[in-house]
Amino acid sequence: LRLPSEPEWEYAARGTDGRLYPWGDEGPSGERLNLADGGTVFEWREEGWRDPYPFTAPVDSFPQGASPFGCLNMAGNVAEWVADAWFDTHPVGPLRDPLPRPAETRDGQTYWTYKGGSWKSPRRLCHAFSRGTWTPGETVGFRVARDAN
């Protein structure tokens, strides 16, 4: 088992049709994902939006938000590390290279990529193609990939 590469993670979230969100192109709702709703203290919170969880949610809490492959919580709830280092450039469209990019160090710090947004994220960061960077030591979730054999 290993961390998925960024293209593998995105494929699991978007499927073969390149959807905006794991469940399709229709916008987010409280039945599909956990994000910074009106019950949080963040200034970017979604007023008028409520999902049942003020922080993280159990893994099986949003079955209506499943990806085409049945993966849950690929938008919102917990951002997830992928095996790729962060690069400022990101190709437009579906990612195709299945191999992780090597670590990049700036100012002595290695930056890694996360995908999916979290319960603290605004709606705009919960697209299936959204990405961000944190440094090791930050609290981020993960999912694993398995090579077919």
PyMOL commands that set and color helices and strands:
alter all, ss='L'
color gray80, all
select helices_A, chain A and resi 6-14+63-65+123-125
alter helices_A, ss='H'
color red, helices_A
select strands_A, chain A and resi 80-85+104-106+109-115+131-134
alter strands_A, ss='S'
color yellow, strands_A
deselect
rebuild
show_as cartoon
